[in-house]
Amino acid sequence: MINIKIPNVEVSITERKQTNVENEPVIKPIQGFIDLHKIPRDKGGIILFYNIHDELLFVGKARKLRQRVKKHLEDKVSPIKNHRDEVYRIDVCLVDDPMERDIYETYLINTLKSKYNVDKVFYQ
């Protein structure tokens, strides 16, 4: 039997508004998220999108995490394009190895039963 341990969440950001502080630059929100700078730019890993009720909406993987998260929030072809307004929290797990990312993605989709993943689904 294979034993897979879910990787630790390294970064977790939530939808929020910026509080105005003197001399602080205004951050343009993307779908209500202003903390995207906390997600590593040049690291690979797993992305988990949750709603306000902690229900897992979508699991994805990326070679460059910040770019991929932004694409999911802005792109016209993202699998969550019709459900972006539901996303409240984004968790990121750092995983360097591409094969491990693929395994973790498939494992998380099927064990946590993400709502909007259609590929790699083995449960019904």
N, CA, C and O atoms as a printed pandas DataFrame, in Angstrom:
     atom_number atom_name residue_name chain_id  residue_number  x_coord  y_coord  z_coord
0              1         N          MET        A               1    0.841   -1.183    0.000
1              2        CA          MET        A               1    0.000    0.000    0.000
2              3         C          MET        A               1    0.886    1.246    0.000
3              4         O          MET        A               1    1.904    1.297    0.691
4              5         N          ILE        A               2    0.495    2.222   -0.763
5              6        CA          ILE        A               2    1.231    3.476   -0.836
6              7         C          ILE        A               2    0.676    4.427    0.226
7              8         O          ILE        A               2   -0.537    4.589    0.359
8              9         N          ASN        A               3    1.579    5.048    0.971
9             10        CA          ASN        A               3    1.174    6.006    1.999
10            11         C          ASN        A               3    1.576    7.403    1.555
11            12         O          ASN        A               3    2.765    7.712    1.463
12            13         N          ILE        A               4    0.590    8.247    1.280
13            14        CA          ILE        A               4    0.851    9.606    0.813
14            15         C          ILE        A               4    0.484   10.573    1.930
15            16         O          ILE        A               4   -0.626   10.541    2.461
16            17         N          LYS        A               5    1.434   11.428    2.273
17            18        CA          LYS        A               5    1.199   12.452    3.295
18            19         C          LYS        A               5    0.980   13.778    2.579
19            20         O          LYS        A               5    1.807   14.188    1.764
20            21         N          ILE        A               6   -0.109   14.439    2.870
21            22        CA          ILE        A               6   -0.427   15.719    2.245
22            23         C          ILE        A               6    0.623   16.740    2.678
23            24         O          ILE        A               6    0.920   16.848    3.868
24            25         N          PRO        A               7    1.189   17.489    1.731
25            26        CA          PRO        A               7    2.213   18.480    2.089
26            27         C          PRO        A               7    1.641   19.608    2.950
27            28         O          PRO        A               7    0.445   19.896    2.905
28            29         N          ASN        A               8    2.510   20.234    3.725
29            30        CA          ASN        A               8    2.098   21.350    4.582
30            31         C          ASN        A               8    1.774   22.577    3.748
31            32         O          ASN        A               8    2.383   22.817    2.705
32            33         N          VAL        A               9    0.812   23.344    4.219
33            34        CA          VAL        A               9    0.461   24.602    3.575
34            35         C          VAL        A               9    1.509   25.635    3.965
35            36         O          VAL        A               9    1.707   25.905    5.150
36            37         N          GLU        A              10    2.175   26.210    2.982
37            38        CA          GLU        A              10    3.226   27.202    3.225
38            39         C          GLU        A              10    2.672   28.627    3.257
39            40         O          GLU        A              10    3.128   29.464    4.036
40            41         N          VAL        A              11    1.680   28.890    2.396
41            42        CA          VAL        A              11    1.082   30.221    2.306
42            43         C          VAL        A              11   -0.427   30.070    2.225
43            44         O          VAL        A              11   -0.942   29.234    1.482
44            45         N          SER        A              12   -1.128   30.887    2.996
45            46        CA          SER        A              12   -2.583   30.901    2.938
46            47         C          SER        A              12   -3.025   32.363    2.883
47            48         O          SER        A              12   -2.678   33.156    3.758
48            49         N          ILE        A              13   -3.787   32.710    1.855
49            50        CA          ILE        A              13   -4.279   34.083    1.746
50            51         C          ILE        A              13   -5.796   34.055    1.642
51            52         O          ILE        A              13   -6.380   33.103    1.123
52            53         N          THR        A              14   -6.424   35.109    2.141
53            54        CA          THR        A              14   -7.876   35.212    2.069
54            55         C          THR        A              14   -8.260   36.503    1.367
55            56         O          THR        A              14   -7.491   37.462    1.300
56            57         N          GLU        A              15   -9.465   36.490    0.853
57            58        CA          GLU        A              15  -10.016   37.669    0.216
58            59         C          GLU        A              15  -10.188   38.724    1.298
59            60         O          GLU        A              15  -10.763   38.452    2.352
60            61         N          ARG        A              16   -9.691   39.926    1.040
61            62        CA          ARG        A              16   -9.839   41.005    2.025
62            63         C          ARG        A              16   -9.638   42.341    1.352
63            64         O          ARG        A              16   -9.107   42.426    0.245
64            65         N          LYS        A              17  -10.077   43.402    2.046
65            66        CA          LYS        A              17   -9.883   44.757    1.558
66            67         C          LYS        A              17   -8.647   45.348    2.225
67            68         O          LYS        A              17   -8.316   45.003    3.360
68            69         N          GLN        A              18   -7.975   46.236    1.512
69            70        CA          GLN        A              18   -6.796   46.890    2.058
70            71         C          GLN        A              18   -7.221   48.009    3.006
71            72         O          GLN        A              18   -8.101   48.807    2.686
72            73         N          THR        A              19   -6.583   48.057    4.179
73            74        CA          THR        A              19   -6.830   49.166    5.087
74            75         C          THR        A              19   -5.863   50.288    4.718
75            76         O          THR        A              19   -4.676   50.052    4.493
76            77         N          ASN        A              20   -6.378   51.490    4.661
77            78        CA          ASN        A              20   -5.558   52.622    4.239
78            79         C          ASN        A              20   -4.611   53.046    5.356
79            80         O          ASN        A              20   -5.043   53.434    6.441
80            81         N          VAL        A              21   -3.327   52.966    5.076
81            82        CA          VAL        A              21   -2.285   53.402    5.992
82            83         C          VAL        A              21   -1.466   54.458    5.255
83            84         O          VAL        A              21   -1.201   54.329    4.060
84            85         N          GLU        A              22   -1.072   55.499    5.979
85            86        CA          GLU        A              22   -0.299   56.576    5.344
86            87         C          GLU        A              22    0.964   56.066    4.687
87            88         O          GLU        A              22    1.645   55.193    5.226
88            89         N          ASN        A              23    1.275   56.606    3.531
89            90        CA          ASN        A              23    2.476   56.282    2.753
90            91         C          ASN        A              23    2.535   54.840    2.259
91            92         O          ASN        A              23    3.573   54.411    1.754
92            93         N          GLU        A              24    1.461   54.094    2.391
93            94        CA          GLU        A              24    1.442   52.725    1.879
94            95         C          GLU        A              24    0.822   52.744    0.480
95            96         O          GLU        A              24   -0.244   53.328    0.285
96            97         N          PRO        A              25    1.475   52.117   -0.484
97            98        CA          PRO        A              25    0.897   52.117   -1.834
98            99         C          PRO        A              25   -0.406   51.307   -1.876
99           100         O          PRO        A              25   -0.566   50.318   -1.162
100          101         N          VAL        A              26   -1.307   51.745   -2.712
101          102        CA          VAL        A              26   -2.585   51.044   -2.882
102          103         C          VAL        A              26   -2.345   49.822   -3.758
103          104         O          VAL        A              26   -1.742   49.919   -4.827
104          105         N          ILE        A              27   -2.818   48.682   -3.298
105          106        CA          ILE        A              27   -2.664   47.429   -4.043
106          107         C          ILE        A              27   -3.961   47.167   -4.799
107          108         O          ILE        A              27   -5.040   47.134   -4.209
108          109         N          LYS        A              28   -3.846   46.985   -6.082
109          110        CA          LYS        A              28   -5.028   46.687   -6.901
110          111         C          LYS        A              28   -5.432   45.232   -6.643
111          112         O          LYS        A              28   -4.644   44.321   -6.897
112          113         N          PRO        A              29   -6.636   45.007   -6.146
113          114        CA          PRO        A              29   -7.058   43.627   -5.874
114          115         C          PRO        A              29   -7.355   42.857   -7.162
115          116         O          PRO        A              29   -7.789   43.432   -8.161
116          117         N          ILE        A              30   -7.115   41.569   -7.117
117          118        CA          ILE        A              30   -7.493   40.665   -8.197
118          119         C          ILE        A              30   -8.525   39.717   -7.608
119          120         O          ILE        A              30   -8.193   38.864   -6.785
120          121         N          GLN        A              31   -9.757   39.862   -8.022
121          122        CA          GLN        A              31  -10.881   39.081   -7.486
122          123         C          GLN        A              31  -10.968   39.199   -5.966
123          124         O          GLN        A              31  -11.375   38.251   -5.294
124          125         N          GLY        A              32  -10.592   40.349   -5.422
125          126        CA          GLY        A              32  -10.671   40.584   -3.977
126          127         C          GLY        A              32   -9.427   40.182   -3.208
127          128         O          GLY        A              32   -9.377   40.367   -1.992
128          129         N          PHE        A              33   -8.427   39.642   -3.874
129          130        CA          PHE        A              33   -7.192   39.216   -3.206
130          131         C          PHE        A              33   -6.113   40.282   -3.392
131          132         O          PHE        A              33   -5.812   40.686   -4.515
132          133         N          ILE        A              34   -5.532   40.735   -2.265
133          134        CA          ILE        A              34   -4.468   41.732   -2.335
134          135         C          ILE        A              34   -3.134   41.181   -1.831
135          136         O          ILE        A              34   -2.125   41.885   -1.893
136          137         N          ASP        A              35   -3.102   39.964   -1.342
137          138        CA          ASP        A              35   -1.886   39.381   -0.766
138          139         C          ASP        A              35   -1.193   38.378   -1.687
139          140         O          ASP        A              35   -0.465   37.506   -1.213
140          141         N          LEU        A              36   -1.412   38.493   -2.986
141          142        CA          LEU        A              36   -0.799   37.549   -3.924
142          143         C          LEU        A              36    0.726   37.622   -3.890
143          144         O          LEU        A              36    1.391   36.659   -4.273
144          145         N          HIS        A              37    1.291   38.736   -3.442
145          146        CA          HIS        A              37    2.740   38.877   -3.347
146          147         C          HIS        A              37    3.362   37.900   -2.338
147          148         O          HIS        A              37    4.569   37.659   -2.374
148          149         N          LYS        A              38    2.553   37.346   -1.450
149          150        CA          LYS        A              38    3.045   36.378   -0.467
150          151         C          LYS        A              38    3.295   34.998   -1.081
151          152         O          LYS        A              38    4.023   34.184   -0.512
152          153         N          ILE        A              39    2.696   34.740   -2.232
153          154        CA          ILE        A              39    2.884   33.459   -2.920
154          155         C          ILE        A              39    4.206   33.516   -3.666
155          156         O          ILE        A              39    4.453   34.470   -4.405
156          157         N          PRO        A              40    5.068   32.509   -3.488
157          158        CA          PRO        A              40    6.372   32.525   -4.168
158          159         C          PRO        A              40    6.224   32.611   -5.686
159          160         O          PRO        A              40    5.353   31.978   -6.283
160          161         N          ARG        A              41    7.091   33.406   -6.283
161          162        CA          ARG        A              41    7.039   33.643   -7.723
162          163         C          ARG        A              41    7.665   32.495   -8.514
163          164         O          ARG        A              41    7.104   32.057   -9.519
164          165         N          ASP        A              42    8.812   32.009   -8.072
165          166        CA          ASP        A              42    9.579   31.033   -8.854
166          167         C          ASP        A              42    9.615   29.640   -8.229
167          168         O          ASP        A              42   10.571   28.894   -8.443
168          169         N          LYS        A              43    8.604   29.288   -7.474
169          170        CA          LYS        A              43    8.540   27.954   -6.860
170          171         C          LYS        A              43    7.343   27.209   -7.434
171          172         O          LYS        A              43    6.356   27.812   -7.857
172          173         N          GLY        A              44    7.453   25.891   -7.439
173          174        CA          GLY        A              44    6.358   25.061   -7.909
174          175         C          GLY        A              44    5.595   24.477   -6.737
175          176         O          GLY        A              44    6.099   24.430   -5.615
176          177         N          GLY        A              45    4.375   24.032   -7.005
177          178        CA          GLY        A              45    3.602   23.438   -5.924
178          179         C          GLY        A              45    2.157   23.185   -6.283
179          180         O          GLY        A              45    1.775   23.117   -7.451
180          181         N          ILE        A              46    1.372   23.048   -5.236
181          182        CA          ILE        A              46   -0.054   22.727   -5.326
182          183         C          ILE        A              46   -0.846   23.935   -4.835
183          184         O          ILE        A              46   -0.455   24.593   -3.870
184          185         N          ILE        A              47   -1.959   24.221   -5.505
185          186        CA          ILE        A              47   -2.828   25.337   -5.150
186          187         C          ILE        A              47   -4.196   24.762   -4.789
187          188         O          ILE        A              47   -4.750   23.947   -5.527
188          189         N          LEU        A              48   -4.732   25.193   -3.653
189          190        CA          LEU        A              48   -6.055   24.753   -3.215
190          191         C          LEU        A              48   -6.948   25.972   -3.033
191          192         O          LEU        A              48   -6.605   26.892   -2.290
192          193         N          PHE        A              49   -8.083   25.980   -3.705
193          194        CA          PHE        A              49   -9.030   27.089   -3.630
194          195         C          PHE        A              49  -10.211   26.655   -2.762
195          196         O          PHE        A              49  -10.809   25.605   -3.001
196          197         N          TYR        A              50  -10.546   27.463   -1.756
197          198        CA          TYR        A              50  -11.637   27.157   -0.830
198          199         C          TYR        A              50  -12.677   28.275   -0.846
199          200         O          TYR        A              50  -12.374   29.420   -1.181
200          201         N          ASN        A              51  -13.910   27.920   -0.478
201          202        CA          ASN        A              51  -14.932   28.953   -0.317
202          203         C          ASN        A              51  -14.966   29.397    1.148
203          204         O          ASN        A              51  -14.159   28.939    1.956
204          205         N          ILE        A              52  -15.887   30.276    1.481
205          206        CA          ILE        A              52  -15.952   30.841    2.830
206          207         C          ILE        A              52  -16.330   29.794    3.885
207          208         O          ILE        A              52  -16.115   30.006    5.079
208          209         N          HIS        A              53  -16.894   28.669    3.441
209          210        CA          HIS        A              53  -17.297   27.593    4.355
210          211         C          HIS        A              53  -16.242   26.493    4.437
211          212         O          HIS        A              53  -16.538   25.392    4.900
212          213         N          ASP        A              54  -15.027   26.773    3.999
213          214        CA          ASP        A              54  -13.907   25.817    3.982
214          215         C          ASP        A              54  -14.167   24.584    3.128
215          216         O          ASP        A              54  -13.598   23.522    3.379
216          217         N          GLU        A              55  -15.012   24.720    2.134
217          218        CA          GLU        A              55  -15.268   23.643    1.185
218          219         C          GLU        A              55  -14.253   23.774    0.051
219          220         O          GLU        A              55  -14.097   24.852   -0.522
220          221         N          LEU        A              56  -13.564   22.681   -0.272
221          222        CA          LEU        A              56  -12.558   22.702   -1.329
222          223         C          LEU        A              56  -13.241   22.811   -2.687
223          224         O          LEU        A              56  -14.057   21.967   -3.059
224          225         N          LEU        A              57  -12.891   23.869   -3.420
225          226        CA          LEU        A              57  -13.497   24.104   -4.723
226          227         C          LEU        A              57  -12.667   23.523   -5.859
227          228         O          LEU        A              57  -13.208   22.909   -6.779
228          229         N          PHE        A              58  -11.345   23.719   -5.793
229          230        CA          PHE        A              58  -10.502   23.324   -6.912
230          231         C          PHE        A              58   -9.078   23.093   -6.436
231          232         O          PHE        A              58   -8.584   23.800   -5.558
232          233         N          VAL        A              59   -8.423   22.098   -7.021
233          234        CA          VAL        A              59   -7.010   21.812   -6.756
234          235         C          VAL        A              59   -6.265   21.934   -8.079
235          236         O          VAL        A              59   -6.712   21.421   -9.105
236          237         N          GLY        A              60   -5.128   22.615   -8.045
237          238        CA          GLY        A              60   -4.312   22.751   -9.236
238          239         C          GLY        A              60   -2.847   22.638   -8.871
239          240         O          GLY        A              60   -2.481   22.658   -7.696
240          241         N          LYS        A              61   -2.016   22.519   -9.888
241          242        CA          LYS        A              61   -0.571   22.461   -9.668
242          243         C          LYS        A              61    0.076   23.470  -10.591
243          244         O          LYS        A              61   -0.512   23.881  -11.592
244          245         N          ALA        A              62    1.302   23.870  -10.247
245          246        CA          ALA        A              62    1.979   24.861  -11.067
246          247         C          ALA        A              62    3.483   24.773  -10.890
247          248         O          ALA        A              62    3.997   24.405   -9.834
248          249         N          ARG        A              63    4.163   25.124  -11.965
249          250        CA          ARG        A              63    5.622   25.216  -11.929
250          251         C          ARG        A              63    6.034   26.563  -11.336
251          252         O          ARG        A              63    7.052   26.669  -10.652
252          253         N          LYS        A              64    5.223   27.596  -11.612
253          254        CA          LYS        A              64    5.417   28.929  -11.047
254          255         C          LYS        A              64    4.093   29.349  -10.416
255          256         O          LYS        A              64    3.143   29.712  -11.110
256          257         N          LEU        A              65    4.051   29.293   -9.096
257          258        CA          LEU        A              65    2.796   29.398   -8.366
258          259         C          LEU        A              65    2.062   30.732   -8.531
259          260         O          LEU        A              65    0.873   30.744   -8.852
260          261         N          ARG        A              66    2.752   31.848   -8.316
261          262        CA          ARG        A              66    2.055   33.132   -8.346
262          263         C          ARG        A              66    1.423   33.390   -9.707
263          264         O          ARG        A              66    0.283   33.849   -9.789
264          265         N          GLN        A              67    2.160   33.096  -10.775
265          266        CA          GLN        A              67    1.621   33.276  -12.131
266          267         C          GLN        A              67    0.358   32.452  -12.337
267          268         O          GLN        A              67   -0.625   32.931  -12.903
268          269         N          ARG        A              68    0.397   31.209  -11.870
269          270        CA          ARG        A              68   -0.745   30.307  -12.091
270          271         C          ARG        A              68   -1.972   30.741  -11.293
271          272         O          ARG        A              68   -3.096   30.677  -11.791
272          273         N          VAL        A              69   -1.753   31.182  -10.058
273          274        CA          VAL        A              69   -2.876   31.661   -9.247
274          275         C          VAL        A              69   -3.519   32.863   -9.925
275          276         O          VAL        A              69   -4.744   32.940  -10.015
276          277         N          LYS        A              70   -2.698   33.808  -10.407
277          278        CA          LYS        A              70   -3.242   34.975  -11.099
278          279         C          LYS        A              70   -4.021   34.569  -12.345
279          280         O          LYS        A              70   -5.074   35.134  -12.639
280          281         N          LYS        A              71   -3.496   33.586  -13.075
281          282        CA          LYS        A              71   -4.221   33.113  -14.273
282          283         C          LYS        A              71   -5.579   32.534  -13.902
283          284         O          LYS        A              71   -6.574   32.787  -14.582
284          285         N          HIS        A              72   -5.621   31.755  -12.822
285          286        CA          HIS        A              72   -6.908   31.201  -12.391
286          287         C          HIS        A              72   -7.892   32.310  -12.032
287          288         O          HIS        A              72   -9.095   32.169  -12.254
288          289         N          LEU        A              73   -7.393   33.400  -11.483
289          290        CA          LEU        A              73   -8.271   34.492  -11.068
290          291         C          LEU        A              73   -8.644   35.446  -12.201
291          292         O          LEU        A              73   -9.619   36.189  -12.084
292          293         N          GLU        A              74   -7.873   35.436  -13.307
293          294        CA          GLU        A              74   -8.126   36.400  -14.380
294          295         C          GLU        A              74   -8.440   35.779  -15.738
295          296         O          GLU        A              74   -9.146   36.392  -16.539
296          297         N          ASP        A              75   -7.942   34.596  -16.013
297          298        CA          ASP        A              75   -7.991   33.981  -17.329
298          299         C          ASP        A              75   -9.404   33.612  -17.757
299          300         O          ASP        A              75  -10.264   33.324  -16.924
300          301         N          LYS        A              76   -9.632   33.627  -19.066
301          302        CA          LYS        A              76  -10.947   33.248  -19.600
302          303         C          LYS        A              76  -11.103   31.739  -19.781
303          304         O          LYS        A              76  -12.212   31.261  -20.020
304          305         N          VAL        A              77  -10.009   30.982  -19.671
305          306        CA          VAL        A              77  -10.088   29.534  -19.877
306          307         C          VAL        A              77   -9.853   28.732  -18.595
307          308         O          VAL        A              77   -9.788   27.504  -18.641
308          309         N          SER        A              78   -9.727   29.399  -17.474
309          310        CA          SER        A              78   -9.516   28.702  -16.206
310          311         C          SER        A              78  -10.724   27.822  -15.873
311          312         O          SER        A              78  -11.863   28.221  -16.114
312          313         N          PRO        A              79  -10.484   26.632  -15.322
313          314        CA          PRO        A              79  -11.602   25.758  -14.946
314          315         C          PRO        A              79  -12.510   26.372  -13.876
315          316         O          PRO        A              79  -13.654   25.943  -13.726
316          317         N          ILE        A              80  -12.026   27.360  -13.136
317          318        CA          ILE        A              80  -12.874   27.978  -12.113
318          319         C          ILE        A              80  -13.406   29.353  -12.535
319          320         O          ILE        A              80  -13.883   30.118  -11.696
320          321         N          LYS        A              81  -13.325   29.663  -13.822
321          322        CA          LYS        A              81  -13.729   30.990  -14.293
322          323         C          LYS        A              81  -15.171   31.345  -13.915
323          324         O          LYS        A              81  -15.463   32.509  -13.641
324          325         N          ASN        A              82  -16.059   30.375  -13.897
325          326        CA          ASN        A              82  -17.461   30.642  -13.561
326          327         C          ASN        A              82  -17.725   30.605  -12.059
327          328         O          ASN        A              82  -18.847   30.856  -11.618
328          329         N          HIS        A              83  -16.697   30.292  -11.274
329          330        CA          HIS        A              83  -16.874   30.131   -9.821
330          331         C          HIS        A              83  -15.921   31.003   -9.021
331          332         O          HIS        A              83  -15.755   30.797   -7.819
332          333         N          ARG        A              84  -15.288   31.981   -9.675
333          334        CA          ARG        A              84  -14.311   32.837   -8.999
334          335         C          ARG        A              84  -14.912   33.594   -7.823
335          336         O          ARG        A              84  -14.239   33.827   -6.818
336          337         N          ASP        A              85  -16.164   33.974   -7.947
337          338        CA          ASP        A              85  -16.795   34.725   -6.860
338          339         C          ASP        A              85  -16.969   33.881   -5.597
339          340         O          ASP        A              85  -17.206   34.431   -4.522
340          341         N          GLU        A              86  -16.855   32.567   -5.706
341          342        CA          GLU        A              86  -16.949   31.685   -4.540
342          343         C          GLU        A              86  -15.632   31.578   -3.778
343          344         O          GLU        A              86  -15.628   31.247   -2.592
344          345         N          VAL        A              87  -14.518   31.854   -4.446
345          346        CA          VAL        A              87  -13.204   31.651   -3.836
346          347         C          VAL        A              87  -12.989   32.684   -2.739
347          348         O          VAL        A              87  -13.089   33.889   -2.973
348          349         N          TYR        A              88  -12.692   32.194   -1.535
349          350        CA          TYR        A              88  -12.440   33.060   -0.384
350          351         C          TYR        A              88  -11.015   32.892    0.151
351          352         O          TYR        A              88  -10.409   33.850    0.631
352          353         N          ARG        A              89  -10.492   31.675    0.065
353          354        CA          ARG        A              89   -9.156   31.396    0.584
354          355         C          ARG        A              89   -8.368   30.591   -0.436
355          356         O          ARG        A              89   -8.912   29.727   -1.124
356          357         N          ILE        A              90   -7.079   30.888   -0.522
357          358        CA          ILE        A              90   -6.178   30.141   -1.393
358          359         C          ILE        A              90   -5.025   29.637   -0.540
359          360         O          ILE        A              90   -4.336   30.424    0.108
360          361         N          ASP        A              91   -4.814   28.323   -0.540
361          362        CA          ASP        A              91   -3.690   27.701    0.166
362          363         C          ASP        A              91   -2.675   27.219   -0.863
363          364         O          ASP        A              91   -3.043   26.734   -1.933
364          365         N          VAL        A              92   -1.402   27.357   -0.529
365          366        CA          VAL        A              92   -0.328   26.951   -1.422
366          367         C          VAL        A              92    0.628   26.030   -0.670
367          368         O          VAL        A              92    1.081   26.352    0.428
368          369         N          CYS        A              93    0.929   24.878   -1.276
369          370        CA          CYS        A              93    1.904   23.922   -0.749
370          371         C          CYS        A              93    3.073   23.883   -1.722
371          372         O          CYS        A              93    2.873   23.699   -2.922
372          373         N          LEU        A              94    4.286   24.053   -1.217
373          374        CA          LEU        A              94    5.463   24.030   -2.083
374          375         C          LEU        A              94    5.896   22.592   -2.343
375          376         O          LEU        A              94    6.139   21.827   -1.409
376          377         N          VAL        A              95    5.989   22.236   -3.616
377          378        CA          VAL        A              95    6.432   20.909   -4.041
378          379         C          VAL        A              95    7.316   21.119   -5.274
379          380         O          VAL        A              95    6.834   21.535   -6.328
380          381         N          ASP        A              96    8.601   20.829   -5.133
381          382        CA          ASP        A              96    9.544   21.090   -6.220
382          383         C          ASP        A              96    9.440   20.107   -7.383
383          384         O          ASP        A              96    9.476   20.510   -8.546
384          385         N          ASP        A              97    9.313   18.835   -7.074
385          386        CA          ASP        A              97    9.366   17.793   -8.097
386          387         C          ASP        A              97    8.062   17.734   -8.911
387          388         O          ASP        A              97    6.986   17.604   -8.327
388          389         N          PRO        A              98    8.140   17.828  -10.252
389          390        CA          PRO        A              98    6.935   17.812  -11.091
390          391         C          PRO        A              98    6.113   16.533  -10.953
391          392         O          PRO        A              98    4.883   16.587  -10.980
392          393         N          MET        A              99    6.769   15.392  -10.806
393          394        CA          MET        A              99    6.026   14.144  -10.662
394          395         C          MET        A              99    5.281   14.114   -9.330
395          396         O          MET        A              99    4.143   13.650   -9.265
396          397         N          GLU        A             100    5.916   14.603   -8.275
397          398        CA          GLU        A             100    5.250   14.658   -6.976
398          399         C          GLU        A             100    4.055   15.607   -7.022
399          400         O          GLU        A             100    3.016   15.324   -6.426
400          401         N          ARG        A             101    4.198   16.734   -7.729
401          402        CA          ARG        A             101    3.069   17.666   -7.868
402          403         C          ARG        A             101    1.875   16.970   -8.513
403          404         O          ARG        A             101    0.738   17.141   -8.072
404          405         N          ASP        A             102    2.133   16.193   -9.549
405          406        CA          ASP        A             102    1.064   15.487  -10.250
406          407         C          ASP        A             102    0.389   14.460   -9.332
407          408         O          ASP        A             102   -0.836   14.335   -9.320
408          409         N          ILE        A             103    1.196   13.736   -8.573
409          410        CA          ILE        A             103    0.652   12.737   -7.643
410          411         C          ILE        A             103   -0.175   13.410   -6.556
411          412         O          ILE        A             103   -1.289   12.975   -6.265
412          413         N          TYR        A             104    0.367   14.473   -5.952
413          414        CA          TYR        A             104   -0.362   15.187   -4.898
414          415         C          TYR        A             104   -1.660   15.774   -5.429
415          416         O          TYR        A             104   -2.691   15.706   -4.760
416          417         N          GLU        A             105   -1.619   16.343   -6.614
417          418        CA          GLU        A             105   -2.829   16.934   -7.182
418          419         C          GLU        A             105   -3.926   15.882   -7.327
419          420         O          GLU        A             105   -5.058   16.094   -6.893
420          421         N          THR        A             106   -3.589   14.765   -7.930
421          422        CA          THR        A             106   -4.565   13.687   -8.119
422          423         C          THR        A             106   -5.065   13.156   -6.777
423          424         O          THR        A             106   -6.260   12.921   -6.600
424          425         N          TYR        A             107   -4.151   12.973   -5.845
425          426        CA          TYR        A             107   -4.512   12.468   -4.517
426          427         C          TYR        A             107   -5.464   13.437   -3.800
427          428         O          TYR        A             107   -6.475   13.016   -3.237
428          429         N          LEU        A             108   -5.134   14.731   -3.825
429          430        CA          LEU        A             108   -5.972   15.715   -3.139
430          431         C          LEU        A             108   -7.347   15.848   -3.784
431          432         O          LEU        A             108   -8.353   15.968   -3.085
432          433         N          ILE        A             109   -7.392   15.828   -5.104
433          434        CA          ILE        A             109   -8.679   15.911   -5.806
434          435         C          ILE        A             109   -9.597   14.781   -5.360
435          436         O          ILE        A             109  -10.788   14.998   -5.137
436          437         N          ASN        A             110   -9.052   13.588   -5.231
437          438        CA          ASN        A             110   -9.878   12.421   -4.951
438          439         C          ASN        A             110  -10.124   12.163   -3.469
439          440         O          ASN        A             110  -11.175   11.630   -3.113
440          441         N          THR        A             111   -9.190   12.523   -2.600
441          442        CA          THR        A             111   -9.430   12.288   -1.172
442          443         C          THR        A             111  -10.250   13.412   -0.548
443          444         O          THR        A             111  -11.100   13.163    0.307
444          445         N          LEU        A             112   -9.997   14.647   -0.972
445          446        CA          LEU        A             112  -10.735   15.776   -0.411
446          447         C          LEU        A             112  -11.966   16.133   -1.243
447          448         O          LEU        A             112  -12.744   17.007   -0.860
448          449         N          LYS        A             113  -12.141   15.462   -2.375
449          450        CA          LYS        A             113  -13.308   15.604   -3.258
450          451         C          LYS        A             113  -13.601   17.055   -3.617
451          452         O          LYS        A             113  -14.637   17.612   -3.252
452          453         N          SER        A             114  -12.660   17.650   -4.341
453          454        CA          SER        A             114  -12.832   19.037   -4.762
454          455         C          SER        A             114  -14.042   19.160   -5.682
455          456         O          SER        A             114  -14.334   18.274   -6.485
456          457         N          LYS        A             115  -14.723   20.268   -5.541
457          458        CA          LYS        A             115  -16.023   20.464   -6.184
458          459         C          LYS        A             115  -15.946   20.667   -7.704
459          460         O          LYS        A             115  -16.798   20.156   -8.431
460          461         N          TYR        A             116  -14.948   21.400   -8.192
461          462        CA          TYR        A             116  -14.929   21.775   -9.595
462          463         C          TYR        A             116  -13.823   21.137  -10.426
463          464         O          TYR        A             116  -13.658   21.507  -11.589
464          465         N          ASN        A             117  -13.075   20.214   -9.890
465          466        CA          ASN        A             117  -12.112   19.469  -10.712
466          467         C          ASN        A             117  -12.878   18.416  -11.506
467          468         O          ASN        A             117  -13.680   17.672  -10.941
468          469         N          VAL        A             118  -12.635   18.351  -12.798
469          470        CA          VAL        A             118  -13.285   17.331  -13.616
470          471         C          VAL        A             118  -12.281   16.313  -14.147
471          472         O          VAL        A             118  -12.631   15.156  -14.378
472          473         N          ASP        A             119  -11.034   16.741  -14.339
473          474        CA          ASP        A             119   -9.985   15.812  -14.752
474          475         C          ASP        A             119   -9.431   15.126  -13.515
475          476         O          ASP        A             119   -9.478   15.676  -12.415
476          477         N          LYS        A             120   -8.913   13.941  -13.699
477          478        CA          LYS        A             120   -8.248   13.173  -12.642
478          479         C          LYS        A             120   -9.205   12.780  -11.508
479          480         O          LYS        A             120   -8.751   12.504  -10.397
480          481         N          VAL        A             121  -10.491   12.750  -11.762
481          482        CA          VAL        A             121  -11.460   12.375  -10.742
482          483         C          VAL        A             121  -11.766   10.900  -10.863
483          484         O          VAL        A             121  -12.146   10.416  -11.929
484          485         N          PHE        A             122  -11.596   10.184   -9.752
485          486        CA          PHE        A             122  -11.858    8.746   -9.757
486          487         C          PHE        A             122  -13.029    8.362   -8.854
487          488         O          PHE        A             122  -13.373    7.185   -8.749
488          489         N          TYR        A             123  -13.636    9.342   -8.207
489          490        CA          TYR        A             123  -14.811    9.083   -7.368
490          491         C          TYR        A             123  -16.035    9.605   -8.091
491          492         O          TYR        A             123  -15.918   10.492   -8.936
492          493         N          GLN        A             124  -17.175    9.090   -7.786
493          494        CA          GLN        A             124  -18.433    9.586   -8.360
494          495         C          GLN        A             124  -19.492    9.716   -7.319
495          496         O          GLN        A             124  -20.614   10.120   -7.626
